[in-house]
Amino acid sequence: MQKQLTAILAALCMMWAAGCGAQTSDQQTAPQQPSAKPAETTLMVSAAASLTDALNELKTAFEREHPGVAISYNFGSSGKLASQIEQGAPADVFLSASKQDMDRLEEKQLIVTDTRVDFAKNELVLISSASSPLALSSFEELGDDAVKHLAVGEPTTVPAGRYAKETLEHLKMWDNLSDKLVFASDVRQVLTYVESGNAEAGIVYASDAAISPKVKVIAAAEPEWHNPIDYPAAVIAASRQADTARMFLAFVTSDKGKAIFKQYGFHE
């Protein structure tokens, strides 16, 4: 009987050992799990607020063609964005609404000079709320008593405000309208003031007026009333992703990029 128990135990031990061996073999030959998806490259783009809608669409198109790259925007007035870059804020590309702010960075060697390119132009327009009863038809009529608040960008930091000031100074109206002026932190805030009725009129880019059904264009400024409204772009000198930044700028200036900007009221 004892011999039978010993034989049975021996057989069980052999079966257990065989099972462990098979399990070890299975573990050794199991296929490896696929490696994790490589981390995306995030490109930091500081851009003028007036470019918001066009650049959001351009982001979708660019990322579709470059799945390993994600675009992150920092929108604001060009003057403030330039100041942020001067102070060391992270940025790979700067898209400005004025040459003046880009010139500041170039003079301080904060951009890669050979990447600088003008990629779009704009126009300056006078707007009011779409439901406004104002009977204005020109900039020259802004002195009318019906206009109690005129929204413009802050001239020292907002290019649209700078162009607005140049226009009104050309018409010899800036000083006379000083009591009516409502200053905004960027051109999109000017648009909001007029849309909400907090200002009877405002001066924005044609591209801003084009994207809002809540405003109407009263008049367009003559080109000779202000400096040319050109949009320059450049790679930031401190960028650690200069090649990717150049690739993004190439897309901005490509036929696809130009078509997107044109769709949102910009022109070449």
C-alpha positions as CSV (number, residue, x, y, z in Angstrom):
1,M,0.0,0.0,0.0
2,Q,2.8,2.3,0.9
3,K,4.5,1.6,-2.4
4,Q,1.3,2.5,-4.2
5,L,1.0,5.9,-2.4
6,T,4.7,6.6,-3.2
7,A,4.0,5.8,-6.9
8,I,1.0,8.1,-6.9
9,L,2.8,11.0,-5.2
10,A,5.7,10.6,-7.7
11,A,3.3,10.7,-10.6
12,L,1.6,13.8,-9.2
13,C,5.0,15.5,-8.8
14,M,5.9,14.8,-12.3
15,M,2.6,16.2,-13.6
16,W,3.1,19.4,-11.5
17,A,6.6,19.8,-12.8
18,A,5.5,19.3,-16.4
19,G,2.8,21.9,-15.8
20,C,5.2,24.5,-14.4
21,G,7.6,23.8,-17.3
22,A,4.8,24.4,-19.8
23,Q,3.8,27.6,-18.1
24,T,7.4,28.9,-18.1
25,S,7.7,28.0,-21.7
26,D,4.4,29.8,-22.5
27,Q,5.7,32.9,-20.7
28,Q,9.0,32.8,-22.5
29,T,7.4,32.5,-26.0
30,A,4.5,34.9,-25.4
31,P,4.5,37.7,-28.0
32,Q,5.8,41.1,-26.7
33,Q,3.3,43.9,-26.2
34,P,3.5,46.7,-28.8
35,S,5.6,49.6,-27.6
36,A,3.8,52.8,-26.4
37,K,3.0,55.5,-29.0
38,P,5.9,58.0,-29.2
39,A,5.3,61.2,-27.3
40,E,4.0,64.0,-29.6
41,T,6.1,67.1,-30.3
42,T,4.2,70.2,-29.1
43,L,5.0,73.3,-31.0
44,M,4.3,76.6,-29.0
45,V,2.9,79.3,-31.3
46,S,2.4,82.9,-30.1
47,A,0.0,84.6,-32.4
48,A,-2.0,87.8,-32.8
49,A,-5.6,87.6,-31.6
50,S,-7.0,88.5,-35.0
51,L,-5.6,85.2,-36.3
52,T,-7.6,83.0,-33.9
53,D,-10.2,81.5,-36.2
54,A,-7.9,81.1,-39.2
55,L,-5.2,79.5,-37.1
56,N,-7.5,77.1,-35.4
57,E,-8.6,75.7,-38.8
58,L,-5.0,75.7,-39.9
59,K,-4.0,73.7,-36.8
60,T,-6.5,70.9,-37.8
61,A,-5.1,70.8,-41.3
62,F,-1.5,70.8,-40.2
63,E,-1.9,68.1,-37.5
64,R,-3.7,65.9,-40.0
65,E,-0.7,66.0,-42.3
66,H,1.8,65.8,-39.4
67,P,0.4,63.3,-36.8
68,G,3.5,63.5,-34.6
69,V,3.1,67.2,-34.0
70,A,0.6,69.1,-31.8
71,I,0.1,72.8,-32.1
72,S,-0.5,74.9,-28.9
73,Y,-1.5,78.5,-29.4
74,N,-1.0,81.5,-27.2
75,F,-3.2,84.3,-28.6
76,G,-3.0,87.9,-27.6
77,S,-2.0,91.4,-28.7
78,S,1.2,91.3,-30.7
79,G,2.8,93.9,-28.4
80,K,2.2,91.8,-25.3
81,L,3.3,88.6,-27.0
82,A,6.5,90.2,-28.1
83,S,7.1,91.4,-24.5
84,Q,6.5,87.9,-23.2
85,I,9.1,86.5,-25.7
86,E,11.6,89.2,-24.6
87,Q,11.1,88.0,-21.0
88,G,11.8,84.4,-21.9
89,A,8.3,83.0,-22.2
90,P,8.4,79.6,-24.1
91,A,7.6,80.0,-27.8
92,D,8.7,78.3,-31.0
93,V,7.0,80.6,-33.5
94,F,5.7,84.2,-33.5
95,L,2.9,85.3,-35.8
96,S,2.5,89.1,-35.4
97,A,-0.1,91.6,-36.7
98,S,2.5,94.2,-37.2
99,K,6.1,94.6,-38.4
100,Q,6.9,96.9,-35.5
101,D,6.6,94.2,-32.9
102,M,8.6,91.7,-35.0
103,D,11.2,94.3,-35.6
104,R,11.7,94.6,-31.8
105,L,12.5,91.0,-31.6
106,E,14.8,91.0,-34.6
107,E,16.8,93.9,-33.2
108,K,17.3,91.9,-30.0
109,Q,18.3,88.8,-32.0
110,L,15.3,86.9,-30.6
111,I,14.1,85.5,-33.9
112,V,15.8,83.4,-36.6
113,T,16.1,86.2,-39.2
114,D,16.2,84.0,-42.3
115,T,12.8,82.5,-41.3
116,R,11.0,85.9,-41.2
117,V,8.2,86.1,-43.8
118,D,5.1,88.2,-44.4
119,F,2.2,85.7,-44.8
120,A,-0.9,87.9,-44.9
121,K,-2.4,91.4,-45.1
122,N,-5.5,93.0,-43.6
123,E,-7.7,96.1,-43.8
124,L,-9.0,98.4,-41.1
125,V,-12.8,98.9,-40.8
126,L,-15.3,100.9,-38.7
127,I,-18.1,98.8,-37.3
128,S,-21.2,99.0,-35.3
129,S,-23.7,96.5,-33.9
130,A,-25.7,94.8,-36.6
131,S,-28.9,96.0,-34.8
132,S,-27.6,99.5,-34.2
133,P,-29.8,102.4,-35.3
134,L,-26.8,104.6,-35.9
135,A,-26.9,106.3,-39.3
136,L,-23.1,106.6,-39.6
137,S,-21.5,106.1,-43.0
138,S,-17.9,107.2,-42.5
139,F,-15.0,107.7,-40.1
140,E,-15.5,111.4,-40.4
141,E,-18.9,111.2,-38.7
142,L,-17.5,109.7,-35.4
143,G,-17.8,113.1,-33.8
144,D,-21.6,112.7,-33.9
145,D,-23.3,112.9,-30.5
146,A,-24.9,109.6,-31.1
147,V,-21.5,107.9,-30.7
148,K,-20.8,108.0,-27.0
149,H,-18.2,105.2,-26.9
150,L,-15.7,104.2,-29.6
151,A,-13.8,101.0,-28.9
152,V,-10.2,100.7,-30.1
153,G,-7.2,98.6,-29.2
154,E,-4.7,100.0,-26.8
155,P,-2.3,101.7,-29.2
156,T,0.9,100.9,-27.3
157,T,0.4,97.1,-27.4
158,V,-2.4,96.4,-29.9
159,P,-1.5,96.8,-33.6
160,A,-5.1,97.4,-34.6
161,G,-5.2,100.2,-32.0
162,R,-2.0,101.6,-33.4
163,Y,-3.5,101.6,-36.9
164,A,-6.7,103.1,-35.5
165,K,-4.8,105.9,-33.9
166,E,-2.9,106.6,-37.1
167,T,-6.1,106.7,-39.0
168,L,-7.8,109.2,-36.6
169,E,-4.7,111.3,-36.4
170,H,-4.6,111.5,-40.2
171,L,-8.2,112.7,-40.1
172,K,-7.3,115.1,-37.3
173,M,-9.9,113.5,-35.0
174,W,-7.9,111.6,-32.4
175,D,-7.7,114.4,-29.8
176,N,-11.3,115.4,-30.3
177,L,-12.5,111.9,-29.8
178,S,-10.4,111.2,-26.6
179,D,-13.5,111.4,-24.3
180,K,-15.2,108.7,-26.3
181,L,-12.4,106.2,-26.6
182,V,-12.7,102.8,-24.9
183,F,-9.4,100.9,-25.0
184,A,-9.3,97.1,-25.3
185,S,-6.5,94.6,-24.6
186,D,-6.7,93.1,-28.1
187,V,-8.7,93.5,-31.2
188,R,-11.1,90.7,-30.3
189,Q,-12.1,92.6,-27.2
190,V,-12.9,95.6,-29.4
191,L,-15.2,93.3,-31.4
192,T,-16.9,92.0,-28.2
193,Y,-17.5,95.6,-26.9
194,V,-19.4,96.4,-30.1
195,E,-21.2,93.1,-30.3
196,S,-22.5,93.5,-26.7
197,G,-23.5,97.2,-27.2
198,N,-21.0,98.5,-24.7
199,A,-19.6,100.7,-27.5
200,E,-21.7,102.2,-30.3
201,A,-18.8,101.8,-32.7
202,G,-15.3,100.2,-32.9
203,I,-12.3,99.9,-35.2
204,V,-11.2,96.4,-36.1
205,Y,-9.7,94.4,-38.9
206,A,-11.8,93.4,-41.9
207,S,-11.1,89.8,-40.9
208,D,-12.6,90.3,-37.5
209,A,-15.8,91.9,-38.9
210,A,-16.1,89.0,-41.4
211,I,-16.4,86.3,-38.7
212,S,-19.1,88.1,-36.6
213,P,-22.8,88.2,-37.7
214,K,-23.4,90.6,-34.8
215,V,-21.7,93.5,-36.4
216,K,-21.8,95.5,-39.6
217,V,-19.2,97.4,-41.5
218,I,-19.8,101.1,-41.7
219,A,-16.7,102.1,-43.7
220,A,-13.2,100.9,-44.6
221,A,-10.1,103.1,-43.9
222,E,-8.1,104.3,-46.9
223,P,-4.7,102.5,-47.1
224,E,-2.9,105.8,-47.0
225,W,-4.4,106.7,-43.6
226,H,-2.2,104.2,-41.7
227,N,0.9,102.1,-42.1
228,P,0.5,98.9,-44.1
229,I,-1.2,96.1,-42.2
230,D,1.2,93.2,-42.8
231,Y,1.5,90.0,-40.8
232,P,5.1,88.7,-40.4
233,A,6.1,85.4,-38.9
234,A,9.4,83.9,-37.7
235,V,10.9,81.1,-35.7
236,I,12.0,82.1,-32.2
237,A,15.8,81.9,-31.7
238,A,15.4,80.0,-28.4
239,S,13.2,77.3,-29.9
240,R,14.5,73.8,-29.3
241,Q,12.3,72.6,-32.2
242,A,13.6,74.8,-35.0
243,D,13.1,72.2,-37.7
244,T,9.5,71.6,-36.8
245,A,8.9,75.3,-36.4
246,R,10.2,75.9,-39.9
247,M,7.9,73.1,-41.2
248,F,5.0,74.9,-39.6
249,L,5.9,78.2,-41.2
250,A,6.2,76.4,-44.5
251,F,2.6,75.2,-44.1
252,V,1.4,78.7,-43.1
253,T,2.8,80.1,-46.4
254,S,1.7,77.2,-48.5
255,D,-1.2,77.3,-50.9
256,K,-3.3,75.4,-48.3
257,G,-2.4,78.0,-45.7
258,K,-3.1,80.9,-47.9
259,A,-6.5,79.5,-48.8
260,I,-7.4,79.2,-45.1
261,F,-6.4,82.8,-44.4
262,K,-8.3,84.1,-47.5
263,Q,-11.4,82.2,-46.2
264,Y,-11.2,84.3,-43.0
265,G,-10.9,87.7,-44.7
266,F,-7.1,88.1,-45.0
267,H,-5.4,88.6,-48.3
268,E,-1.9,88.4,-49.8
